Amino acid sequence: MSVIVKESPISEKDMVAEAERALADISRIRDGVGRVIFGQESVVERTLVALLAGGHALLVGVPGLAKTKLVETLGIVLGLDARRIQFTPDLMPSDILGSEVMEQDETGKRSFRFIRGPIFAQLLMADEINRASPRTQSALLQSMQEYHVTVAGARHDLPSPFHVLATQNPLEQEGTYPLPEAQLDRFLMQVDILYPDIEAERRILLETTGVDEAKALNVVQPERLKEIQTLIRRMPMPESVVEAILALVRSARPGQGHEETDKHVAWGPGPRASQALTLCARARALYDGRLAPSIDDVRALAEPVLQHRMALTFAARAEGMSVRDVVAKLVKGLG
């Protein structure tokens, strides 16, 4: 998640004016993505909410559901400097971060020069992230949280804004490594991509198999995206929504007096989940044209924000339960 920026207070009138401008830009962004990505409204909404909230997203789905296409389209529509890394078992951390090379000048003096890797981008696409070894996956940890990397003891700041959109296939395949819990927690959301409905698939068939294919167009610039992200952090947060987020996240942790959780959950979400829900609820409210989030936003975002931050006990898995089942029960408890 982005570093919190202290801003001067803004009047209600200015807030409304800024929100109206932002809503118009968000509408143009949605239309720009819709030119290329057919159907999948929920996926587009959640991915855009993650970006508007200033965070990273993990896109999970079987091959062929346009995960890569979605990331490429977002990079073009938002005007971001986008890079792609295809994760493979032999990928090394230096292939992501960059490395130092020794150079010699005309006088024979030798010195090291840092050559930046593909991580120095505003939008990094980590394609099939679970195919790389844990050592390589860990190269992203510092950058996703602190927005800089350290190579040979020297700090190198990343561009702003900086977002990671990673794709992952849910299938149990050879040559894959599960993501470490610490890295999963860096993702603001896990967005599950399901098969398209029949009408969307019909449109895909007709519009992507001809001579002419729709192409994404740039709509906004990165600086405008940063302004919208700042506006979202300025949005008011009703006390009832804050209490709902705290109640939901704490109920997902074992040892907090929740019988179902104690029985089925091995470990639950930390404070970063509460931060993620707060930011995403604000972003979803603005996405829908509202100036303040509601408890309905918390309910809608509970699954994508919490599911990758929890693990079930062996007994719960043996019973055929899933994290989604547990989260759904917790959401019902909000009333």
Contacts in CASP RR format, 6 or more apart in sequence:
PFRMAT RR
TARGET T0000
AUTHOR 0000-0000-0000
METHOD contacts of the structure
MODEL  1
MSVIVKESPISEKDMVAEAERALADISRIRDGVGRVIFGQESVVERTLVA
LLAGGHALLVGVPGLAKTKLVETLGIVLGLDARRIQFTPDLMPSDILGSE
VMEQDETGKRSFRFIRGPIFAQLLMADEINRASPRTQSALLQSMQEYHVT
VAGARHDLPSPFHVLATQNPLEQEGTYPLPEAQLDRFLMQVDILYPDIEA
ERRILLETTGVDEAKALNVVQPERLKEIQTLIRRMPMPESVVEAILALVR
SARPGQGHEETDKHVAWGPGPRASQALTLCARARALYDGRLAPSIDDVRA
LAEPVLQHRMALTFAARAEGMSVRDVVAKLVKGLG
1 53 0 8 1.000
1 54 0 8 1.000
1 55 0 8 1.000
1 145 0 8 1.000
1 188 0 8 1.000
1 272 0 8 1.000
1 275 0 8 1.000
1 276 0 8 1.000
1 279 0 8 1.000
2 54 0 8 1.000
2 55 0 8 1.000
2 147 0 8 1.000
2 161 0 8 1.000
2 229 0 8 1.000
3 147 0 8 1.000
4 233 0 8 1.000
5 230 0 8 1.000
5 233 0 8 1.000
7 230 0 8 1.000
7 233 0 8 1.000
7 234 0 8 1.000
10 18 0 8 1.000
10 234 0 8 1.000
15 231 0 8 1.000
15 234 0 8 1.000
15 235 0 8 1.000
15 291 0 8 1.000
16 291 0 8 1.000
18 231 0 8 1.000
19 231 0 8 1.000
19 286 0 8 1.000
19 289 0 8 1.000
19 291 0 8 1.000
22 227 0 8 1.000
22 228 0 8 1.000
22 231 0 8 1.000
22 286 0 8 1.000
23 286 0 8 1.000
23 289 0 8 1.000
25 219 0 8 1.000
25 220 0 8 1.000
25 224 0 8 1.000
25 228 0 8 1.000
26 48 0 8 1.000
26 52 0 8 1.000
26 228 0 8 1.000
26 286 0 8 1.000
26 287 0 8 1.000
28 219 0 8 1.000
28 220 0 8 1.000
29 48 0 8 1.000
29 77 0 8 1.000
29 78 0 8 1.000
29 219 0 8 1.000
29 220 0 8 1.000
30 44 0 8 1.000
30 48 0 8 1.000
31 219 0 8 1.000
32 73 0 8 1.000
32 77 0 8 1.000
32 216 0 8 1.000
32 217 0 8 1.000
32 219 0 8 1.000
33 44 0 8 1.000
33 48 0 8 1.000
33 70 0 8 1.000
33 73 0 8 1.000
33 74 0 8 1.000
33 77 0 8 1.000
33 216 0 8 1.000
34 44 0 8 1.000
35 214 0 8 1.000
35 215 0 8 1.000
35 216 0 8 1.000
35 217 0 8 1.000
36 69 0 8 1.000
36 73 0 8 1.000
36 214 0 8 1.000
36 215 0 8 1.000
36 216 0 8 1.000
37 44 0 8 1.000
37 66 0 8 1.000
37 69 0 8 1.000
37 70 0 8 1.000
37 73 0 8 1.000
38 196 0 8 1.000
38 200 0 8 1.000
38 203 0 8 1.000
38 204 0 8 1.000
38 207 0 8 1.000
39 196 0 8 1.000
39 197 0 8 1.000
39 200 0 8 1.000
39 203 0 8 1.000
40 65 0 8 1.000
40 66 0 8 1.000
40 70 0 8 1.000
40 193 0 8 1.000
40 196 0 8 1.000
40 200 0 8 1.000
43 59 0 8 1.000
43 70 0 8 1.000
43 191 0 8 1.000
43 193 0 8 1.000
44 70 0 8 1.000
45 284 0 8 1.000
45 287 0 8 1.000
46 57 0 8 1.000
46 189 0 8 1.000
46 191 0 8 1.000
46 301 0 8 1.000
46 304 0 8 1.000
47 57 0 8 1.000
47 59 0 8 1.000
47 70 0 8 1.000
47 74 0 8 1.000
47 165 0 8 1.000
47 189 0 8 1.000
47 191 0 8 1.000
48 74 0 8 1.000
48 287 0 8 1.000
49 189 0 8 1.000
49 280 0 8 1.000
49 283 0 8 1.000
49 284 0 8 1.000
49 287 0 8 1.000
49 301 0 8 1.000
50 56 0 8 1.000
50 57 0 8 1.000
50 163 0 8 1.000
50 188 0 8 1.000
50 189 0 8 1.000
50 191 0 8 1.000
50 280 0 8 1.000
50 283 0 8 1.000
51 57 0 8 1.000
51 74 0 8 1.000
51 78 0 8 1.000
51 163 0 8 1.000
51 225 0 8 1.000
52 225 0 8 1.000
52 228 0 8 1.000
52 229 0 8 1.000
52 232 0 8 1.000
52 283 0 8 1.000
52 286 0 8 1.000
52 287 0 8 1.000
53 188 0 8 1.000
53 229 0 8 1.000
53 232 0 8 1.000
53 276 0 8 1.000
53 279 0 8 1.000
53 280 0 8 1.000
53 282 0 8 1.000
53 283 0 8 1.000
54 161 0 8 1.000
54 163 0 8 1.000
54 188 0 8 1.000
54 229 0 8 1.000
54 279 0 8 1.000
55 163 0 8 1.000
55 188 0 8 1.000
55 279 0 8 1.000
56 144 0 8 1.000
56 163 0 8 1.000
56 164 0 8 1.000
56 165 0 8 1.000
56 166 0 8 1.000
56 186 0 8 1.000
56 187 0 8 1.000
56 188 0 8 1.000
57 163 0 8 1.000
57 164 0 8 1.000
57 165 0 8 1.000
57 166 0 8 1.000
57 187 0 8 1.000
57 188 0 8 1.000
57 189 0 8 1.000
57 190 0 8 1.000
57 191 0 8 1.000
58 129 0 8 1.000
58 166 0 8 1.000
58 167 0 8 1.000
58 168 0 8 1.000
58 179 0 8 1.000
58 184 0 8 1.000
58 187 0 8 1.000
58 189 0 8 1.000
58 190 0 8 1.000
58 191 0 8 1.000
58 308 0 8 1.000
59 67 0 8 1.000
59 70 0 8 1.000
59 71 0 8 1.000
59 165 0 8 1.000
59 166 0 8 1.000
59 167 0 8 1.000
59 168 0 8 1.000
59 191 0 8 1.000
59 193 0 8 1.000
60 167 0 8 1.000
60 168 0 8 1.000
60 169 0 8 1.000
60 170 0 8 1.000
60 190 0 8 1.000
60 191 0 8 1.000
60 192 0 8 1.000
60 193 0 8 1.000
61 67 0 8 1.000
61 167 0 8 1.000
61 168 0 8 1.000
61 169 0 8 1.000
61 170 0 8 1.000
61 192 0 8 1.000
61 193 0 8 1.000
61 194 0 8 1.000
62 169 0 8 1.000
62 170 0 8 1.000
62 171 0 8 1.000
63 169 0 8 1.000
65 193 0 8 1.000
65 194 0 8 1.000
65 195 0 8 1.000
65 196 0 8 1.000
66 193 0 8 1.000
67 167 0 8 1.000
67 193 0 8 1.000
68 84 0 8 1.000
68 125 0 8 1.000
68 127 0 8 1.000
68 167 0 8 1.000
71 82 0 8 1.000
71 84 0 8 1.000
71 123 0 8 1.000
71 125 0 8 1.000
71 165 0 8 1.000
71 167 0 8 1.000
72 82 0 8 1.000
72 84 0 8 1.000
72 125 0 8 1.000
72 216 0 8 1.000
73 216 0 8 1.000
74 80 0 8 1.000
74 123 0 8 1.000
74 165 0 8 1.000
75 82 0 8 1.000
75 123 0 8 1.000
75 216 0 8 1.000
76 82 0 8 1.000
76 216 0 8 1.000
76 217 0 8 1.000
76 218 0 8 1.000
77 216 0 8 1.000
77 217 0 8 1.000
77 218 0 8 1.000
77 219 0 8 1.000
77 220 0 8 1.000
78 123 0 8 1.000
78 218 0 8 1.000
78 219 0 8 1.000
78 220 0 8 1.000
78 222 0 8 1.000
78 225 0 8 1.000
79 218 0 8 1.000
79 219 0 8 1.000
79 220 0 8 1.000
79 221 0 8 1.000
79 222 0 8 1.000
80 121 0 8 1.000
80 122 0 8 1.000
80 123 0 8 1.000
80 161 0 8 1.000
80 163 0 8 1.000
80 222 0 8 1.000
80 225 0 8 1.000
81 121 0 8 1.000
81 122 0 8 1.000
81 123 0 8 1.000
81 159 0 8 1.000
81 222 0 8 1.000
82 121 0 8 1.000
82 122 0 8 1.000
82 123 0 8 1.000
82 124 0 8 1.000
82 125 0 8 1.000
83 118 0 8 1.000
83 119 0 8 1.000
83 120 0 8 1.000
83 121 0 8 1.000
83 123 0 8 1.000
83 124 0 8 1.000
83 125 0 8 1.000
84 118 0 8 1.000
84 124 0 8 1.000
84 125 0 8 1.000
84 127 0 8 1.000
85 91 0 8 1.000
85 95 0 8 1.000
85 96 0 8 1.000
85 118 0 8 1.000
85 119 0 8 1.000
85 124 0 8 1.000
85 125 0 8 1.000
85 126 0 8 1.000
85 127 0 8 1.000
86 127 0 8 1.000
86 128 0 8 1.000
87 126 0 8 1.000
87 127 0 8 1.000
87 128 0 8 1.000
87 129 0 8 1.000
87 130 0 8 1.000
87 131 0 8 1.000
87 132 0 8 1.000
87 136 0 8 1.000
87 137 0 8 1.000
88 128 0 8 1.000
88 131 0 8 1.000
88 132 0 8 1.000
89 131 0 8 1.000
89 132 0 8 1.000
89 133 0 8 1.000
89 175 0 8 1.000
91 132 0 8 1.000
91 133 0 8 1.000
91 136 0 8 1.000
92 136 0 8 1.000
93 135 0 8 1.000
93 136 0 8 1.000
93 138 0 8 1.000
93 139 0 8 1.000
95 117 0 8 1.000
95 118 0 8 1.000
95 136 0 8 1.000
96 117 0 8 1.000
96 118 0 8 1.000
96 119 0 8 1.000
96 136 0 8 1.000
96 139 0 8 1.000
96 140 0 8 1.000
97 117 0 8 1.000
97 119 0 8 1.000
97 139 0 8 1.000
97 143 0 8 1.000
97 149 0 8 1.000
97 151 0 8 1.000
98 114 0 8 1.000
98 115 0 8 1.000
98 116 0 8 1.000
98 117 0 8 1.000
98 119 0 8 1.000
98 151 0 8 1.000
99 114 0 8 1.000
99 115 0 8 1.000
99 117 0 8 1.000
99 151 0 8 1.000
100 112 0 8 1.000
100 113 0 8 1.000
100 114 0 8 1.000
100 115 0 8 1.000
100 151 0 8 1.000
100 152 0 8 1.000
101 112 0 8 1.000
101 113 0 8 1.000
101 115 0 8 1.000
102 110 0 8 1.000
102 111 0 8 1.000
102 112 0 8 1.000
102 113 0 8 1.000
103 110 0 8 1.000
103 111 0 8 1.000
103 112 0 8 1.000
103 113 0 8 1.000
104 110 0 8 1.000
105 111 0 8 1.000
112 152 0 8 1.000
114 151 0 8 1.000
114 152 0 8 1.000
114 154 0 8 1.000
114 156 0 8 1.000
116 156 0 8 1.000
118 124 0 8 1.000
119 139 0 8 1.000
119 140 0 8 1.000
119 143 0 8 1.000
119 149 0 8 1.000
119 158 0 8 1.000
120 156 0 8 1.000
120 158 0 8 1.000
120 159 0 8 1.000
121 159 0 8 1.000
121 162 0 8 1.000
122 159 0 8 1.000
122 160 0 8 1.000
122 161 0 8 1.000
122 162 0 8 1.000
122 163 0 8 1.000
122 222 0 8 1.000
123 163 0 8 1.000
123 165 0 8 1.000
124 162 0 8 1.000
124 163 0 8 1.000
124 164 0 8 1.000
124 165 0 8 1.000
125 165 0 8 1.000
125 166 0 8 1.000
125 167 0 8 1.000
126 140 0 8 1.000
126 164 0 8 1.000
126 165 0 8 1.000
126 166 0 8 1.000
126 167 0 8 1.000
127 166 0 8 1.000
127 167 0 8 1.000
128 167 0 8 1.000
128 168 0 8 1.000
128 169 0 8 1.000
129 137 0 8 1.000
129 166 0 8 1.000
129 167 0 8 1.000
129 168 0 8 1.000
129 179 0 8 1.000
130 168 0 8 1.000
130 169 0 8 1.000
130 176 0 8 1.000
130 177 0 8 1.000
130 178 0 8 1.000
130 179 0 8 1.000
131 175 0 8 1.000
131 176 0 8 1.000
131 177 0 8 1.000
132 177 0 8 1.000
133 177 0 8 1.000
134 177 0 8 1.000
134 180 0 8 1.000
137 177 0 8 1.000
137 179 0 8 1.000
137 180 0 8 1.000
137 183 0 8 1.000
138 180 0 8 1.000
138 183 0 8 1.000
140 164 0 8 1.000
140 183 0 8 1.000
140 186 0 8 1.000
141 182 0 8 1.000
141 183 0 8 1.000
141 186 0 8 1.000
142 148 0 8 1.000
142 149 0 8 1.000
142 150 0 8 1.000
143 149 0 8 1.000
143 158 0 8 1.000
143 162 0 8 1.000
143 164 0 8 1.000
144 164 0 8 1.000
144 183 0 8 1.000
144 186 0 8 1.000
144 187 0 8 1.000
145 186 0 8 1.000
147 157 0 8 1.000
147 158 0 8 1.000
147 160 0 8 1.000
147 162 0 8 1.000
148 155 0 8 1.000
148 156 0 8 1.000
148 157 0 8 1.000
148 158 0 8 1.000
149 155 0 8 1.000
149 156 0 8 1.000
149 158 0 8 1.000
150 156 0 8 1.000
160 222 0 8 1.000
160 226 0 8 1.000
161 222 0 8 1.000
161 225 0 8 1.000
161 226 0 8 1.000
161 229 0 8 1.000
164 187 0 8 1.000
166 187 0 8 1.000
168 179 0 8 1.000
169 176 0 8 1.000
181 267 0 8 1.000
181 311 0 8 1.000
184 190 0 8 1.000
184 308 0 8 1.000
184 309 0 8 1.000
185 270 0 8 1.000
185 272 0 8 1.000
185 273 0 8 1.000
185 308 0 8 1.000
185 309 0 8 1.000
187 308 0 8 1.000
188 276 0 8 1.000
188 279 0 8 1.000
188 280 0 8 1.000
188 305 0 8 1.000
189 276 0 8 1.000
189 280 0 8 1.000
189 301 0 8 1.000
189 304 0 8 1.000
189 305 0 8 1.000
190 304 0 8 1.000
190 307 0 8 1.000
190 308 0 8 1.000
191 304 0 8 1.000
192 304 0 8 1.000
195 201 0 8 1.000
196 204 0 8 1.000
207 213 0 8 1.000
207 214 0 8 1.000
228 286 0 8 1.000
231 286 0 8 1.000
232 279 0 8 1.000
232 282 0 8 1.000
232 283 0 8 1.000
232 286 0 8 1.000
233 279 0 8 1.000
233 282 0 8 1.000
235 282 0 8 1.000
235 285 0 8 1.000
235 286 0 8 1.000
235 291 0 8 1.000
235 292 0 8 1.000
235 293 0 8 1.000
236 291 0 8 1.000
236 292 0 8 1.000
237 278 0 8 1.000
237 281 0 8 1.000
237 282 0 8 1.000
237 292 0 8 1.000
237 293 0 8 1.000
238 292 0 8 1.000
238 293 0 8 1.000
238 294 0 8 1.000
240 295 0 8 1.000
241 281 0 8 1.000
241 292 0 8 1.000
241 293 0 8 1.000
241 294 0 8 1.000
241 295 0 8 1.000
241 297 0 8 1.000
241 298 0 8 1.000
242 278 0 8 1.000
244 295 0 8 1.000
244 298 0 8 1.000
244 334 0 8 1.000
245 274 0 8 1.000
245 277 0 8 1.000
245 278 0 8 1.000
245 281 0 8 1.000
245 298 0 8 1.000
246 274 0 8 1.000
247 334 0 8 1.000
248 277 0 8 1.000
248 298 0 8 1.000
248 302 0 8 1.000
248 306 0 8 1.000
248 330 0 8 1.000
248 331 0 8 1.000
248 334 0 8 1.000
249 269 0 8 1.000
249 270 0 8 1.000
249 273 0 8 1.000
249 274 0 8 1.000
249 277 0 8 1.000
249 306 0 8 1.000
250 256 0 8 1.000
251 258 0 8 1.000
251 261 0 8 1.000
251 330 0 8 1.000
251 333 0 8 1.000
252 258 0 8 1.000
252 261 0 8 1.000
252 265 0 8 1.000
252 268 0 8 1.000
252 269 0 8 1.000
252 273 0 8 1.000
252 306 0 8 1.000
252 310 0 8 1.000
252 326 0 8 1.000
252 327 0 8 1.000
252 330 0 8 1.000
253 261 0 8 1.000
253 265 0 8 1.000
253 267 0 8 1.000
253 268 0 8 1.000
253 269 0 8 1.000
253 270 0 8 1.000
254 261 0 8 1.000
254 262 0 8 1.000
254 265 0 8 1.000
254 266 0 8 1.000
254 267 0 8 1.000
254 268 0 8 1.000
255 261 0 8 1.000
255 262 0 8 1.000
258 330 0 8 1.000
260 326 0 8 1.000
260 329 0 8 1.000
260 330 0 8 1.000
261 326 0 8 1.000
261 330 0 8 1.000
263 313 0 8 1.000
263 315 0 8 1.000
263 316 0 8 1.000
264 312 0 8 1.000
264 313 0 8 1.000
264 315 0 8 1.000
264 316 0 8 1.000
264 321 0 8 1.000
264 326 0 8 1.000
265 310 0 8 1.000
265 311 0 8 1.000
265 312 0 8 1.000
265 313 0 8 1.000
265 316 0 8 1.000
265 326 0 8 1.000
266 311 0 8 1.000
266 312 0 8 1.000
266 313 0 8 1.000
267 310 0 8 1.000
267 311 0 8 1.000
268 309 0 8 1.000
268 310 0 8 1.000
268 311 0 8 1.000
269 306 0 8 1.000
269 309 0 8 1.000
269 310 0 8 1.000
270 309 0 8 1.000
272 309 0 8 1.000
273 305 0 8 1.000
273 306 0 8 1.000
273 309 0 8 1.000
276 305 0 8 1.000
277 298 0 8 1.000
277 301 0 8 1.000
277 302 0 8 1.000
277 305 0 8 1.000
277 306 0 8 1.000
280 297 0 8 1.000
280 301 0 8 1.000
280 305 0 8 1.000
281 293 0 8 1.000
281 294 0 8 1.000
281 297 0 8 1.000
281 298 0 8 1.000
281 301 0 8 1.000
282 293 0 8 1.000
284 293 0 8 1.000
284 297 0 8 1.000
284 300 0 8 1.000
284 301 0 8 1.000
285 291 0 8 1.000
285 292 0 8 1.000
285 293 0 8 1.000
285 294 0 8 1.000
285 297 0 8 1.000
295 334 0 8 1.000
298 334 0 8 1.000
299 331 0 8 1.000
299 334 0 8 1.000
302 327 0 8 1.000
302 330 0 8 1.000
302 331 0 8 1.000
303 324 0 8 1.000
303 327 0 8 1.000
303 328 0 8 1.000
303 331 0 8 1.000
306 323 0 8 1.000
306 327 0 8 1.000
307 323 0 8 1.000
307 324 0 8 1.000
307 327 0 8 1.000
310 323 0 8 1.000
310 326 0 8 1.000
310 327 0 8 1.000
311 323 0 8 1.000
312 321 0 8 1.000
312 322 0 8 1.000
312 323 0 8 1.000
312 326 0 8 1.000
316 326 0 8 1.000
END
